[in-house]
């Protein structure tokens, strides 16, 4: 009989490529991971792995077993959801991943509503970059998470995960010294707006984040590569640097709250879309469903209307 825990290790190896990466992600030692995968091979009765330098590649039989593992793990999530639904009331921990602007603008109201309806449920929020959410969900470190994608950085399909749309946000170019610091519609096309600042220093998020990739790709689509001076992840700090004349930046709607009057905001044609992500099969879990419902009710009306128009 194949062991589900070992199947989970094999699936993680298929995603991460090295035994060391699997060990780090799941808080095991590399030797323990290797040992468990060896046992799985004996259970299967044929080779599942082959080494190529420092990396480990799955054999065709290993790849086929990973596909079965995805289906098995999804069924287990559904079984847990059914059992949870049969219990009386929701209780216990719900591990939630979220990114900073959503944590500030959406999550608190959702938590208040959730506590009112399910006082024994204990949501635990951890700020997690959307690029790291898939691994955290598959590893069981999170139960549910908010993730986002941009027009220039679509989210890749992640095996074993399901997403549901929540809301969309407009994007703005933030630059110094506009007479009014309130968002204004812009008649020129987006490329022309960005090219106006092609020679300016730019402020982006740190490399490896979706926000960083979004700014770079939007500028490249406009015909230039931005000259990055500052790399900052918090949008309030980004706007403070713009107000200080340190550069220009692309900022989402939820990130422009409280912008200084010295910052001019020009609306772009881009959008950031936020989704709720969870392990496939877990959408019916009462705690996940309750959190999703609370989030949707907490979405500000202006964002909910954009979602309806999308």
N, C-alpha and C positions, 0 to 999 in steps of 0.2 A: 504494500500500500504506500503510495506517495505521500510524503509529509507536507502539509500546507505551508509550514514555516520555511521549509527548504525551497518550496516552489516560489515563495516570496523573495528569497535570496536570489534565485535564478532570474526572476523578473528584474530585480534591481541591477543585477550584473548586465543584463541585456541593455538597460538604460544608461548605465554609468561607465561600462567598459573595462574597469579594473577592479580587482578584489579589494585593493586598498580604499578605493572610493566607496565601495559598498560597506566596508567595515567602518569607515568614518561616519557615513550617513546613518548607520543603524546602531552605532555604539558597540560594535563587536571588535574583536582583534582580527587581523587578517588571517591568522592561522585558524581561528574558529570558523571564519567564512569558508576557507578552503576545505576544512574538514567536513563541514556540513554539505558542501557541494559534492565532495567525494562520496559521501553517503548517498546523496540523491542519485548520482550516477550508478551506484551499485543497485539502488532500488529500481532504477529505470532499466538496467541490464545492458546499457550500451553507452558509448562516449557522448557526453553533452557539451564538452568544452575542448578547445584546442588553443594552445598558447602561440601568440605571434609577438615576439619580443617581450615587452613588459605588459602588454595587454592580453586579454583573454577573449577569444572569439567563440561564439556558439556554433556548434555543428548544426547541420540541418535538423537533426533530431532535437537538439537543444532549442532551436528557434520554434519548432513545432510545439514543444512542451511549454514554452513561454506563452504561446497563443492559448493553449488550454489553461495555463495558470491564470491568465487574465479573466477567462470565463469563470473559473472556479472562485477566484477572489471576489468577482462581482456578485456571484450567487451568495457567497457568504455575507456580503454587505446587505443584500436583500433579506437574508434570513435574520440578521441582527435587527434590521428595521422592523420586520414583522414581529419579532419578540418584544422589541421596545414598545410597539403599538399596543401589544396585548397587556402590557403592564398598566397599573393605575397611576396616571400622572407622570410628568417628566421630572427627572432628578439626575444629579451627578454633573460631571464636568463636560463642557463642550468647548473644544480647543479651536479658537477662531484666528485665522490669519487675516491681516488687513494692511493696507498701505496708508501712509500718514494723512493725506487729505481726506480719505474716506473715514479714517479713524476719528478725525476731528469733526467732520461735517455730517456724517451719516450714522456712524456706529453708536454714539451715546444715546440718541433718541431710541434706536432699536433696542438697546440694552434695557432702557427704562420700561418700554412696552413689554419686553420679554419677562422681566422680573415681576411685572404686575400680573401677567397671565400664568407664568410658570415659576413661582417663587423658589421651588426646590432645584431648578436647573441652574447650573453655575457656569456661565460662559466665561472663558479665559482668553482675553485678546492678546495676541502677540504681533507686533508690527513685522511684516515679512514682505520683502521685495517680491513682486509678482513673478520674477524670473526664477525664484527659489521655491515657489509654492508647490509645483508638481511633485518635486522630490519629497517635500515635507508631508504632503497628503499621502503619497504612496508609502512612505515610511511609517505612517501612523502618528507623526508628530502633530498634525493638525487634523481636525474633523471636517472643517469647512473653511473657505477663504474667499476674500474678495480679490479679484485680479483685474487687470485692464489690458487693453490693446489700443494701438493708434492706427490711423489710416496708413501710415508708412511702415508700421511694425505690427502686422497681424499676428495674433497668437497662434503658435503651431498646435496642431492636434496632439494631445497628450494621451497615449494609450492608458486605459484604466481610470480616466477621469471624465467627468461630465460638467459642462458649464451651462448656466442659464443667464440670460441678459437681465441687467438691473436698470442701468440708465446710461445716457450719453452726455458728454460735456463739450461745449465749444472750446476752441483753443485761441490764445491771444499772443500776439507779438508784444512783448514788454520792452519799451525803449525809453531813454531819458527825455524829460523836458517837454511833454505835451502840456498845453495850457490847462486842460481838464484831465483829471485822473480817472474818469469813468470810461467804461468800455464804449467804443464807437464802431458802428458798422463801417466797413471799408469797401468802396466801389471797385478799386483796382484788383486785378487777380492776385492770388496768393504769391506766385513766383515773383511778381513785380514788387510786392511789399517786402519780401525777404531780401531780394537783390538790392534794395535800397540800403541795406545794412551789410552788404557783402564784405566791406572793408573794416567793419567795426569789430572790436573784440566781442566774443560770445561767452555766455555763461550757460553751461550745460550741467546735467546730472553726472554722476560718476560713471566711467566706462563700465560696461557690463550690464547696465540697467536699461529697461525699455525706454525710459525717458531720454537717456543719452542718445540711444539709437534713433529715436524719433526726431530730435533736433538735427542730427547730422544728416539723416536721409531726406528730411524736408528741404534742407539747404542744398543738398546735392541735386535734388529734383528741380530746384530753382536755378541750377547752373553753377554753383560754387561750393567749396568746402569751408565750413566755418572755422575761423581762427579762434580756438578756445583759450580763454585766459583763466577762467575760474570753473571749478567743478564742485557743485554744491547740490545736495539732494533735497533740502528743505526749501519749498517755494517761497516762504516768507523771507528767508535769507537771500534767495535769488532776487526778489523784488527790492530788498534793501540795497543790494549791490547795484542794481539798475538805477535806483534813485541816487546813488552816490556817483553815477557816471562811469561805472566800471564795465559796462557792456550792455548787450541786449540778450533777450532770452525768449523762448517759447514756453508759455505757461498755461495750464488747463484752467477751466472756469472756477473750480473749487480752490485753486491755488491763488486767485487774485483777490481774495477777501482781505479788506483792510489795506489795499495798495496805497502807497504814499502819493500825495498830489503831484510829486515830481516825476511820477511814472506815467507814461502814456501807453494806453492799451489799444491795439488794433486787432479787431476780430479777423481770424483766418478762416479758411474753408475747411480746415482739418477738424477732426473730432477724436476725443478719447472715449472709449466705451468700456464700461465696467460690468463684469459678470460675477456671479457666484459660482465657485468651483467646489466640487466634492468628489469622492471616490465613486466610480460607476456602481450603481445599485444602492447608494446611500441616500439618494434624493427622497426616498419614501420614509427615511428614519424620522420619527416625530420631532426630535430635537433639531435636526437639520432643516426640516420643513418649517418648524416654528420660527427659527432664526431667519430663514429666507423671507417668510411673511412679514416679520417685524422690520426687516431691512426695507422691503418694498414700501411699507407704510411710512418709513422715515425719510424716503427720498424727497427732497424739496420739490415743490410744484414745478418750478422752471426746468428742472432736470427731468421730471416725469413727463412733461410735455414734449421735450426733445425725444425721449424714448418712444412716445406714441407716434411721433412724426417719422421716426427712422424706418 
